[in-house]
Amino acid sequence: MTATVERAAPAPAQVRRGAAVRRRLPWWVEALLAVVGYEIYGAIQGATDGERVAAVRHGWSLIHVEQHLHLWVEPTVNSWLSPHRLLSLGADYYYELSHAFVTAAVLVWLWRRHAAVYARWRNVLLGLSLAALAVFWAYPVAPPRLTVPGMTDILVKYDALGAAHAPSGLIDLYAALPSLHVAWAVWCALAVVAAGRTRKRWLAVSYPAATTLVVLTTANHYVLDAVAGAALALAAAGAAWLVSRRRRGAAATADG
């Protein structure tokens, strides 16, 4: 008697995982998306670069709210950091580099190791970034260093990465609210915690905490900027989770 060997059909979860890997875009397409995002940011920057008066007025509005809520700590933490050269330089380079390199590293990690959830988290990052850019365009806000007399621009004081000699228009000076640094840092932590499998993944929570400390002490953001950035990232991730849950429910109904 000849035994007949039947190959078991792949489980639905395996099928969905394989489909997710097939839908993963090539690296060069992802790089192209990053370039497009940069160009959009440049367009928003050009639209808000001349809004200094309105941006400073909006900055004072945030200060008044923080004073009412007893959150106005920016001058205190800025004056504490300013005299310490090494700490200031560390904060400067952290501010200038971490949001780009850490975010890119998390994206690459997701693309290589967690393809099944990469597209979702990539879309969350794009969505929250576009939402932030819309706010920058509609409601430009000057950071504390450009609003409050006497606060120290730490990046300029120690000329981190040539900040003291940066040409006008190179960066958007009036994009304080929400803090995209904090929003991206919260996104990184959420993605690592959600996709990771070891207990060490919870160390990622320290990243947005450190980023918040840096943006406040360097006078680049208000407390409310950090809160808004974190809330934006959480809202974007929550919306993506709801969409994913509905799709899984629809798929389960169809399979049934």
C-alpha positions as a Markdown table, in Angstrom:
| # | Residue | x | y | z |
|---|---|---|---|---|
| 1 | Met | 0.0 | 0.0 | 0.0 |
| 2 | Thr | 1.3 | 3.4 | -1.0 |
| 3 | Ala | 1.0 | 6.0 | 1.7 |
| 4 | Thr | -0.4 | 9.3 | 0.5 |
| 5 | Val | 1.2 | 12.3 | 2.1 |
| 6 | Glu | -0.9 | 15.4 | 2.1 |
| 7 | Arg | 0.7 | 18.8 | 2.7 |
| 8 | Ala | -1.2 | 20.8 | 5.3 |
| 9 | Ala | -2.7 | 24.0 | 4.1 |
| 10 | Pro | -1.0 | 27.1 | 5.6 |
| 11 | Ala | -2.7 | 28.7 | 8.5 |
| 12 | Pro | -4.6 | 31.9 | 7.8 |
| 13 | Ala | -2.0 | 33.8 | 10.0 |
| 14 | Gln | 0.8 | 32.4 | 7.8 |
| 15 | Val | -1.0 | 33.4 | 4.6 |
| 16 | Arg | -1.6 | 37.0 | 5.9 |
| 17 | Arg | 2.1 | 37.2 | 7.0 |
| 18 | Gly | 3.3 | 36.0 | 3.6 |
| 19 | Ala | 1.0 | 38.5 | 1.9 |
| 20 | Ala | 2.3 | 41.3 | 4.0 |
| 21 | Val | 5.9 | 40.4 | 3.0 |
| 22 | Arg | 4.9 | 40.4 | -0.7 |
| 23 | Arg | 3.3 | 43.8 | -0.3 |
| 24 | Arg | 6.4 | 45.3 | 1.3 |
| 25 | Leu | 7.8 | 47.9 | -1.0 |
| 26 | Pro | 11.4 | 47.7 | -2.3 |
| 27 | Trp | 13.9 | 49.8 | -0.4 |
| 28 | Trp | 14.3 | 52.3 | -3.2 |
| 29 | Val | 10.6 | 53.0 | -3.2 |
| 30 | Glu | 10.7 | 53.7 | 0.5 |
| 31 | Ala | 13.7 | 56.0 | 0.0 |
| 32 | Leu | 11.6 | 57.8 | -2.7 |
| 33 | Leu | 8.8 | 58.3 | -0.2 |
| 34 | Ala | 11.3 | 59.8 | 2.2 |
| 35 | Val | 12.4 | 62.3 | -0.5 |
| 36 | Val | 8.9 | 63.2 | -1.3 |
| 37 | Gly | 8.2 | 63.8 | 2.4 |
| 38 | Tyr | 11.2 | 66.1 | 2.6 |
| 39 | Glu | 10.0 | 68.1 | -0.4 |
| 40 | Ile | 6.6 | 68.5 | 1.2 |
| 41 | Tyr | 8.3 | 69.7 | 4.4 |
| 42 | Gly | 10.3 | 72.2 | 2.3 |
| 43 | Ala | 7.1 | 73.5 | 0.8 |
| 44 | Ile | 5.5 | 74.0 | 4.2 |
| 45 | Gln | 8.7 | 75.7 | 5.4 |
| 46 | Gly | 8.6 | 78.2 | 2.6 |
| 47 | Ala | 4.9 | 79.0 | 3.4 |
| 48 | Thr | 5.6 | 79.7 | 7.0 |
| 49 | Asp | 9.1 | 81.2 | 7.0 |
| 50 | Gly | 7.7 | 84.8 | 6.8 |
| 51 | Glu | 5.2 | 84.4 | 9.6 |
| 52 | Arg | 7.4 | 85.7 | 12.4 |
| 53 | Val | 5.0 | 88.1 | 13.9 |
| 54 | Ala | 2.1 | 85.6 | 14.1 |
| 55 | Ala | 4.5 | 82.8 | 15.2 |
| 56 | Val | 5.8 | 84.9 | 18.1 |
| 57 | Arg | 2.3 | 85.9 | 19.1 |
| 58 | His | 1.2 | 82.2 | 19.1 |
| 59 | Gly | 4.3 | 81.4 | 21.2 |
| 60 | Trp | 3.2 | 83.9 | 23.8 |
| 61 | Ser | -0.3 | 82.4 | 23.8 |
| 62 | Leu | 1.2 | 79.0 | 24.7 |
| 63 | Ile | 3.3 | 80.6 | 27.4 |
| 64 | His | 0.2 | 82.2 | 29.0 |
| 65 | Val | -1.6 | 78.8 | 29.0 |
| 66 | Glu | 1.4 | 77.1 | 30.6 |
| 67 | Gln | 1.7 | 79.8 | 33.2 |
| 68 | His | -2.0 | 79.4 | 34.0 |
| 69 | Leu | -1.4 | 75.6 | 34.3 |
| 70 | His | 1.9 | 76.0 | 36.2 |
| 71 | Leu | 3.8 | 74.3 | 33.4 |
| 72 | Trp | 6.1 | 77.2 | 32.5 |
| 73 | Val | 9.4 | 75.5 | 33.3 |
| 74 | Glu | 11.3 | 76.3 | 30.1 |
| 75 | Pro | 13.3 | 79.3 | 31.4 |
| 76 | Thr | 14.4 | 77.3 | 34.5 |
| 77 | Val | 15.6 | 74.2 | 32.7 |
| 78 | Asn | 17.2 | 76.3 | 29.9 |
| 79 | Ser | 19.2 | 78.4 | 32.4 |
| 80 | Trp | 20.3 | 75.2 | 34.1 |
| 81 | Leu | 21.7 | 73.6 | 30.9 |
| 82 | Ser | 23.2 | 76.7 | 29.3 |
| 83 | Pro | 26.4 | 77.1 | 31.4 |
| 84 | His | 27.4 | 73.4 | 31.0 |
| 85 | Arg | 29.3 | 73.2 | 27.7 |
| 86 | Leu | 29.7 | 69.4 | 27.5 |
| 87 | Leu | 26.1 | 68.7 | 28.5 |
| 88 | Ser | 24.9 | 71.4 | 26.1 |
| 89 | Leu | 26.8 | 70.0 | 23.2 |
| 90 | Gly | 25.5 | 66.5 | 24.0 |
| 91 | Ala | 21.9 | 67.9 | 24.0 |
| 92 | Asp | 22.6 | 69.9 | 20.8 |
| 93 | Tyr | 23.9 | 66.8 | 18.8 |
| 94 | Tyr | 21.1 | 64.7 | 20.3 |
| 95 | Tyr | 18.5 | 67.3 | 19.1 |
| 96 | Glu | 20.1 | 67.7 | 15.6 |
| 97 | Leu | 20.7 | 64.0 | 14.8 |
| 98 | Ser | 18.6 | 61.5 | 16.9 |
| 99 | His | 15.2 | 62.2 | 15.4 |
| 100 | Ala | 16.5 | 61.4 | 11.9 |
| 101 | Phe | 18.9 | 58.5 | 12.6 |
| 102 | Val | 16.9 | 56.8 | 15.3 |
| 103 | Thr | 13.7 | 57.0 | 13.3 |
| 104 | Ala | 15.4 | 55.7 | 10.2 |
| 105 | Ala | 17.0 | 52.9 | 12.2 |
| 106 | Val | 13.6 | 51.8 | 13.5 |
| 107 | Leu | 12.1 | 51.9 | 10.0 |
| 108 | Val | 14.9 | 49.7 | 8.7 |
| 109 | Trp | 14.5 | 47.3 | 11.6 |
| 110 | Leu | 10.8 | 47.0 | 10.9 |
| 111 | Trp | 11.4 | 46.5 | 7.2 |
| 112 | Arg | 14.0 | 43.8 | 7.7 |
| 113 | Arg | 12.7 | 42.0 | 10.8 |
| 114 | His | 9.0 | 42.7 | 11.0 |
| 115 | Ala | 7.7 | 42.9 | 7.5 |
| 116 | Ala | 4.2 | 41.9 | 8.5 |
| 117 | Val | 3.7 | 45.2 | 10.4 |
| 118 | Tyr | 6.1 | 47.4 | 8.6 |
| 119 | Ala | 3.6 | 49.1 | 6.2 |
| 120 | Arg | 1.2 | 49.9 | 9.1 |
| 121 | Trp | 3.9 | 51.6 | 11.2 |
| 122 | Arg | 5.3 | 53.4 | 8.1 |
| 123 | Asn | 1.9 | 54.7 | 7.4 |
| 124 | Val | 1.5 | 55.9 | 11.0 |
| 125 | Leu | 4.7 | 57.8 | 10.7 |
| 126 | Leu | 3.7 | 59.4 | 7.4 |
| 127 | Gly | 0.2 | 60.2 | 8.7 |
| 128 | Leu | 1.4 | 61.9 | 11.9 |
| 129 | Ser | 4.1 | 63.8 | 10.0 |
| 130 | Leu | 1.6 | 65.2 | 7.4 |
| 131 | Ala | -0.8 | 66.2 | 10.2 |
| 132 | Ala | 2.0 | 68.0 | 12.0 |
| 133 | Leu | 2.9 | 69.8 | 8.7 |
| 134 | Ala | -0.7 | 70.9 | 8.3 |
| 135 | Val | -0.5 | 72.5 | 11.8 |
| 136 | Phe | 2.8 | 74.2 | 11.0 |
| 137 | Trp | 1.2 | 75.8 | 8.0 |
| 138 | Ala | -2.0 | 76.8 | 9.6 |
| 139 | Tyr | -0.6 | 77.8 | 13.0 |
| 140 | Pro | 3.1 | 78.7 | 13.0 |
| 141 | Val | 4.6 | 78.9 | 16.5 |
| 142 | Ala | 8.0 | 80.4 | 17.4 |
| 143 | Pro | 10.0 | 78.3 | 19.9 |
| 144 | Pro | 10.9 | 79.7 | 23.3 |
| 145 | Arg | 14.4 | 80.7 | 22.2 |
| 146 | Leu | 12.9 | 83.0 | 19.6 |
| 147 | Thr | 10.0 | 84.2 | 21.7 |
| 148 | Val | 11.2 | 85.0 | 25.2 |
| 149 | Pro | 14.1 | 87.5 | 25.7 |
| 150 | Gly | 16.9 | 86.2 | 27.8 |
| 151 | Met | 16.5 | 82.5 | 26.9 |
| 152 | Thr | 19.6 | 80.9 | 25.5 |
| 153 | Asp | 19.6 | 79.3 | 22.0 |
| 154 | Ile | 21.9 | 76.4 | 23.0 |
| 155 | Leu | 22.5 | 75.3 | 19.5 |
| 156 | Val | 23.7 | 78.7 | 18.4 |
| 157 | Lys | 25.7 | 79.4 | 21.6 |
| 158 | Tyr | 27.8 | 76.3 | 21.0 |
| 159 | Asp | 27.5 | 76.3 | 17.2 |
| 160 | Ala | 26.5 | 72.7 | 17.0 |
| 161 | Leu | 26.8 | 71.4 | 13.4 |
| 162 | Gly | 27.2 | 75.0 | 12.3 |
| 163 | Ala | 23.9 | 76.2 | 13.8 |
| 164 | Ala | 25.3 | 79.7 | 14.4 |
| 165 | His | 26.1 | 80.1 | 10.7 |
| 166 | Ala | 23.2 | 78.3 | 9.2 |
| 167 | Pro | 21.7 | 80.3 | 6.3 |
| 168 | Ser | 18.3 | 81.8 | 6.7 |
| 169 | Gly | 15.5 | 79.5 | 5.4 |
| 170 | Leu | 17.4 | 76.3 | 5.8 |
| 171 | Ile | 15.0 | 75.1 | 8.5 |
| 172 | Asp | 11.5 | 76.0 | 9.6 |
| 173 | Leu | 11.9 | 78.3 | 12.6 |
| 174 | Tyr | 8.2 | 78.4 | 13.4 |
| 175 | Ala | 7.3 | 74.8 | 13.6 |
| 176 | Ala | 7.3 | 74.4 | 17.4 |
| 177 | Leu | 3.7 | 73.0 | 17.8 |
| 178 | Pro | 3.5 | 70.1 | 17.8 |
| 179 | Ser | 7.0 | 68.9 | 18.6 |
| 180 | Leu | 7.8 | 66.5 | 15.7 |
| 181 | His | 10.9 | 65.4 | 17.6 |
| 182 | Val | 8.7 | 64.1 | 20.4 |
| 183 | Ala | 6.1 | 62.7 | 18.0 |
| 184 | Trp | 8.7 | 60.7 | 16.1 |
| 185 | Ala | 10.3 | 59.6 | 19.4 |
| 186 | Val | 7.0 | 58.3 | 20.7 |
| 187 | Trp | 6.4 | 56.6 | 17.4 |
| 188 | Cys | 9.7 | 54.8 | 17.7 |
| 189 | Ala | 8.9 | 53.6 | 21.2 |
| 190 | Leu | 5.4 | 52.4 | 20.2 |
| 191 | Ala | 6.7 | 50.6 | 17.2 |
| 192 | Val | 9.5 | 48.9 | 19.1 |
| 193 | Val | 7.3 | 47.9 | 22.0 |
| 194 | Ala | 4.5 | 46.6 | 19.6 |
| 195 | Ala | 6.8 | 44.7 | 17.3 |
| 196 | Gly | 9.5 | 43.5 | 19.7 |
| 197 | Arg | 9.3 | 40.2 | 21.6 |
| 198 | Thr | 11.8 | 40.6 | 24.5 |
| 199 | Arg | 11.5 | 42.5 | 27.7 |
| 200 | Lys | 14.3 | 44.8 | 26.5 |
| 201 | Arg | 11.9 | 46.4 | 24.1 |
| 202 | Trp | 10.5 | 48.4 | 27.0 |
| 203 | Leu | 13.7 | 50.4 | 27.2 |
| 204 | Ala | 12.5 | 52.2 | 24.1 |
| 205 | Val | 10.2 | 54.2 | 26.4 |
| 206 | Ser | 13.2 | 56.1 | 27.7 |
| 207 | Tyr | 13.8 | 57.5 | 24.2 |
| 208 | Pro | 10.8 | 59.9 | 24.1 |
| 209 | Ala | 11.4 | 60.8 | 27.7 |
| 210 | Ala | 15.0 | 61.8 | 26.9 |
| 211 | Thr | 13.9 | 63.6 | 23.8 |
| 212 | Thr | 11.3 | 65.7 | 25.7 |
| 213 | Leu | 14.0 | 66.7 | 28.2 |
| 214 | Val | 16.3 | 67.8 | 25.4 |
| 215 | Val | 13.8 | 69.8 | 23.5 |
| 216 | Leu | 12.8 | 71.7 | 26.6 |
| 217 | Thr | 16.3 | 72.4 | 28.0 |
| 218 | Thr | 17.5 | 73.6 | 24.6 |
| 219 | Ala | 14.5 | 76.1 | 24.4 |
| 220 | Asn | 13.4 | 74.5 | 21.1 |
| 221 | His | 9.9 | 73.6 | 22.4 |
| 222 | Tyr | 7.3 | 74.3 | 25.0 |
| 223 | Val | 5.9 | 71.7 | 27.4 |
| 224 | Leu | 2.6 | 71.9 | 25.4 |
| 225 | Asp | 4.5 | 71.2 | 22.2 |
| 226 | Ala | 5.8 | 68.0 | 23.7 |
| 227 | Val | 2.3 | 67.0 | 24.9 |
| 228 | Ala | 0.9 | 67.7 | 21.5 |
| 229 | Gly | 3.6 | 65.7 | 19.7 |
| 230 | Ala | 3.0 | 62.7 | 22.0 |
| 231 | Ala | -0.7 | 62.9 | 21.6 |
| 232 | Leu | -0.4 | 63.1 | 17.8 |
| 233 | Ala | 1.7 | 60.0 | 17.7 |
| 234 | Leu | -0.7 | 58.1 | 20.0 |
| 235 | Ala | -3.7 | 59.2 | 18.0 |
| 236 | Ala | -2.1 | 58.1 | 14.8 |
| 237 | Ala | -1.1 | 54.7 | 16.2 |
| 238 | Gly | -4.6 | 54.3 | 17.7 |
| 239 | Ala | -6.3 | 55.1 | 14.4 |
| 240 | Ala | -4.1 | 52.5 | 12.6 |
| 241 | Trp | -4.9 | 49.9 | 15.3 |
| 242 | Leu | -8.6 | 50.5 | 14.8 |
| 243 | Val | -8.3 | 50.1 | 11.0 |
| 244 | Ser | -6.3 | 46.9 | 11.4 |
| 245 | Arg | -8.8 | 45.5 | 13.9 |
| 246 | Arg | -11.7 | 46.2 | 11.5 |
| 247 | Arg | -9.8 | 44.5 | 8.7 |
| 248 | Arg | -9.1 | 41.5 | 10.8 |
| 249 | Gly | -12.7 | 41.3 | 11.8 |
| 250 | Ala | -13.8 | 41.5 | 8.2 |
| 251 | Ala | -11.3 | 38.8 | 7.1 |
| 252 | Ala | -12.5 | 36.5 | 9.9 |
| 253 | Thr | -16.1 | 37.0 | 8.8 |
| 254 | Ala | -15.2 | 36.3 | 5.3 |
| 255 | Asp | -13.3 | 33.1 | 6.3 |
| 256 | Gly | -16.2 | 32.0 | 8.4 |
